[in-house]
Amino acid sequence: MPKTEEIFVDKTLVGKRVDILICAAYPEITRSYIQKLFPKKLVFVNDKLVLKHYKVKLGDKIKIIFPDPEKLDLIAQNIPLDIVFEDDQIIIVNKPKGMVVHPAPGNYCNTLVNALMWHCKENLSEIGGVLRPGIVHRIDKDTSGLLVVAKTNNAHISLAKQLKEHSIDRFYEAVVYGGFKDEEGTIDLPIGRSDRDRKKMAVNAKTSREAITNYKVIKKYREFSHIRLKLETGRTHQIRVHMSYLGHPLAGDVVYGPKNRIKELKGQCLHAKTIGLNHPTLNKHINFDSKLPEYFVKFLNKCESMQ
């Protein structure tokens, strides 16, 4: 069935062109795809059809109807992968910053899935559907780090169950603004899609679900802190939302950070460093760690030089 989404215009969005606003709200979808929705009469403001150059006003309600995806065959692409572990059940990859995990409408190429299809051939689980073969969990486009992918349906079911039971260990490292009063702590605040801004998640939204993040300060710099985080739940943008809510947004975060963002980072300074899970068939716990990527180390060195 077609999917309907809504965006409510607050004072931060007033005066923007509706097509540009929708593109910002759905960064995983290409601008050309968004623009094709207008001649197809699939974009409304206050229940009236609008053209793409309409400039939104305070209180406007934008409704977008995304049609059912066309049947398609995804392209396997020979994109290099940093493989940390692989057997006949799972593959663990170290995703680079800037790579989207799976295809979305209008963006069917150059994703992690395209690369996995080339490397694994037909050996990816089917449970995730045509656009997400093998994908059990995701990390954001501009978050780097470790991701486990299911090669069989049985492995997918096992990993999905572990995620639901919060038994997969996922540790991240990040650089955030400011210093902490407490060197470690637990953030237990529910997260859901923002009631006012479709492109954001928020604490205590109407659709909020339990979200728990543990943090520990590794090192304090003059303006930033290097921290380690452990997820107990896996809500969209969880670390970014929790830290921003506490007044410690991630360095470089274009959505939840300050307007004068650190452009050299090209997105949030966040790396999925460690993952531990019960292997689907070997009946043992396996654990993998990754080095901090170059962009992260370079920014830490910059923080050190500013001491």
C-alpha positions in Angstrom: 0.0 0.0 0.0 1.2 3.6 -0.6 2.8 5.2 2.5 1.6 8.6 3.7 3.9 10.9 5.7 3.2 14.3 7.3 5.4 17.2 8.2 4.2 20.1 10.4 5.8 23.5 9.7 7.2 25.2 12.8 9.0 28.5 12.9 12.4 27.0 11.9 10.9 25.8 8.6 8.9 28.9 7.6 9.7 30.3 4.1 11.3 27.2 2.8 10.3 25.7 -0.6 8.2 22.6 0.0 10.3 20.4 -2.3 13.5 21.4 -0.5 12.0 20.9 2.9 10.8 17.4 1.9 14.3 16.5 0.6 15.8 17.6 3.9 13.3 15.5 5.9 14.0 12.4 3.8 17.8 12.5 3.1 17.8 8.8 2.0 15.6 9.7 -0.9 16.9 11.5 -4.0 15.8 15.0 -4.9 14.8 13.8 -8.4 12.4 11.2 -6.9 10.9 13.8 -4.6 10.3 16.3 -7.5 8.5 13.6 -9.5 5.9 13.4 -6.7 4.5 16.8 -7.6 3.3 16.2 -11.2 1.9 12.9 -9.9 -0.3 14.9 -7.5 1.1 13.2 -4.4 2.1 16.3 -2.3 -0.5 18.3 -0.4 -0.4 21.3 2.0 -3.4 21.7 4.2 -5.1 19.0 2.1 -4.6 21.1 -1.1 -2.3 20.1 -4.0 0.8 22.4 -4.3 3.6 22.9 -6.8 7.2 22.2 -5.8 8.1 25.9 -5.5 5.4 26.6 -2.8 6.9 28.4 0.2 5.6 27.0 3.5 3.9 29.0 6.2 3.8 28.6 10.0 1.3 25.9 10.9 1.1 24.3 7.4 0.6 20.5 7.4 2.4 18.9 4.5 1.2 15.5 3.4 3.3 13.3 1.1 2.1 10.1 -0.4 4.9 7.7 -1.4 3.6 5.2 -4.0 4.3 1.5 -3.7 7.8 0.8 -4.9 8.1 -0.5 -8.4 9.2 -4.1 -8.8 12.9 -3.9 -9.4 16.1 -5.9 -9.4 18.8 -4.4 -7.3 22.2 -4.1 -8.9 25.1 -6.0 -7.4 28.1 -3.6 -7.4 31.7 -4.3 -6.9 32.3 -1.9 -4.1 35.2 -2.8 -1.7 34.1 -4.0 1.8 36.0 -3.9 5.0 35.1 -7.4 6.2 35.8 -8.2 9.9 34.3 -11.6 10.0 32.5 -14.0 7.7 31.2 -17.5 7.6 28.3 -19.3 6.0 25.8 -17.7 8.5 26.8 -14.1 9.0 29.1 -11.4 7.8 30.3 -8.5 9.9 31.5 -5.4 8.0 33.1 -2.1 9.1 30.9 0.4 7.2 32.6 3.7 6.1 31.2 7.1 6.9 29.0 8.4 4.1 27.7 5.0 2.9 23.9 4.3 3.1 23.1 0.8 4.5 20.3 -0.1 2.1 18.5 1.3 -1.0 15.4 3.5 -0.7 13.1 5.0 -3.3 15.2 7.0 -5.8 18.5 5.7 -4.4 19.0 2.1 -5.5 22.8 2.2 -6.0 26.1 2.5 -4.1 24.7 1.2 -0.8 26.1 -1.4 1.5 23.4 -3.8 0.2 24.6 -3.3 -3.4 28.2 -4.2 -2.2 27.0 -7.2 -0.2 25.1 -8.6 -3.2 28.3 -8.6 -5.2 30.3 -10.2 -2.5 27.8 -12.7 -1.2 26.1 -13.5 -4.5 22.8 -15.1 -3.6 23.8 -15.8 0.0 21.8 -13.2 1.9 18.7 -13.7 4.0 15.4 -12.8 2.3 13.5 -11.8 5.5 14.3 -8.1 5.1 12.6 -7.9 1.7 13.8 -6.9 -1.7 15.4 -3.7 -0.6 17.0 -5.0 2.5 18.4 -8.5 1.9 20.4 -9.6 5.0 19.9 -6.4 6.9 19.0 -7.0 10.5 20.0 -3.6 12.0 21.3 -0.3 10.6 23.6 2.6 11.4 23.2 6.0 10.0 24.8 7.1 6.7 27.3 9.4 8.4 28.0 6.9 11.3 30.9 4.6 10.7 31.5 1.2 12.2 30.5 -2.4 12.7 27.3 -4.0 11.4 26.3 -7.6 11.3 24.4 -9.0 8.3 22.5 -12.3 8.0 23.4 -14.6 5.2 20.7 -17.1 5.9 17.1 -16.8 7.1 17.8 -18.8 10.2 20.7 -16.4 11.1 18.4 -13.5 10.5 15.8 -14.9 12.9 18.4 -15.5 15.6 19.9 -12.0 15.3 16.5 -10.3 15.3 15.6 -12.2 18.5 18.9 -11.1 20.1 18.2 -7.5 19.2 14.7 -7.7 20.6 16.0 -9.2 23.8 18.8 -6.6 24.0 21.5 -9.3 24.2 23.7 -8.0 21.4 26.4 -5.8 22.8 26.9 -2.6 20.8 29.5 -0.1 21.9 30.1 3.2 20.2 32.6 6.1 20.6 31.7 9.7 20.0 32.9 13.2 20.4 30.3 15.5 21.9 30.2 19.2 23.0 31.0 20.2 26.5 32.0 18.5 29.7 30.0 16.2 32.0 29.2 16.6 35.7 29.1 12.8 36.1 31.8 10.8 34.4 29.4 8.0 33.6 25.7 7.5 33.7 22.5 6.0 32.1 20.0 7.9 30.0 16.6 6.3 30.2 14.3 8.6 28.1 11.8 7.3 25.5 12.3 8.3 21.8 9.9 8.5 18.9 9.4 10.4 15.7 9.2 14.1 16.4 5.6 15.5 16.5 6.7 18.7 14.7 9.6 17.8 12.4 9.5 14.6 10.4 13.2 14.5 9.8 13.9 14.3 13.5 13.4 11.9 16.4 12.6 13.3 19.8 12.4 12.5 23.5 8.8 12.1 24.8 7.2 12.3 21.4 3.7 10.8 21.0 5.1 7.7 19.4 8.0 7.3 21.9 9.3 3.9 22.9 11.7 2.9 25.6 15.3 4.0 24.9 18.3 3.4 27.1 21.9 4.6 26.5 24.8 4.2 28.9 27.8 6.5 28.6 31.3 6.9 30.1 33.7 9.8 29.5 37.0 8.7 28.1 38.7 12.1 28.0 37.6 15.7 28.5 39.0 18.4 26.1 38.6 22.1 26.3 35.3 22.2 24.3 34.5 18.6 23.7 34.4 15.2 25.4 35.4 11.8 24.0 32.9 9.3 25.3 32.1 5.6 25.0 28.4 4.5 24.8 26.6 1.2 25.1 23.1 0.8 23.6 20.5 -1.3 25.5 17.9 -0.4 22.9 18.1 0.5 19.2 15.9 3.4 18.4 16.5 5.5 15.3 19.2 8.2 16.0 19.2 7.1 19.7 22.6 8.3 20.7 22.3 11.5 18.8 18.9 12.4 20.3 19.9 11.4 23.9 23.1 13.4 23.9 21.5 16.4 22.3 18.7 16.3 24.8 21.3 16.4 27.6 23.0 19.4 26.1 25.9 17.4 24.6 25.2 17.1 20.9 27.6 15.2 18.8 30.3 17.1 17.0 29.4 17.5 13.3 25.8 16.5 13.7 23.8 18.4 11.0 20.4 17.5 12.5 20.7 17.6 16.3 23.8 19.8 16.6 24.3 23.5 16.6 23.8 25.5 13.4 27.5 26.4 13.1 28.3 22.7 12.6 31.8 21.4 12.1 31.8 20.9 8.3 35.1 19.1 8.1 33.5 16.1 9.9 30.8 15.8 7.2 28.3 14.5 9.7 28.3 13.3 13.3 31.5 12.1 14.9 30.2 8.7 15.9 31.7 5.2 15.4 30.2 1.8 16.1 33.4 0.4 17.5 32.5 -3.0 19.1 29.8 -5.6 18.6 29.3 -8.9 20.5 26.6 -11.5 19.8 25.7 -15.2 20.1 26.6 -16.9 16.8 23.4 -18.3 15.3 24.8 -21.9 14.9 28.1 -22.2 16.8 26.5 -21.8 20.2 29.1 -19.4 21.4 29.5 -15.6 22.0 31.7 -13.8 19.5 33.0 -10.3 19.9 34.7 -7.9 17.4 36.4 -4.5 17.8 37.4 -2.0 15.2 39.9 0.9 15.1 38.7 4.4 15.2 38.6 5.7 11.6 40.9 8.4 10.2 38.3 11.2 10.4 37.7 10.5 14.1 41.4 10.3 15.1 42.1 13.5 13.1 39.4 15.3 15.1 40.7 14.0 18.4 44.1 15.2 17.5 42.7 18.6 16.8 40.9 18.6 20.2 44.2 17.7 21.8 46.0 20.6 20.1 43.5 23.0 21.4 44.1 22.1 25.1 
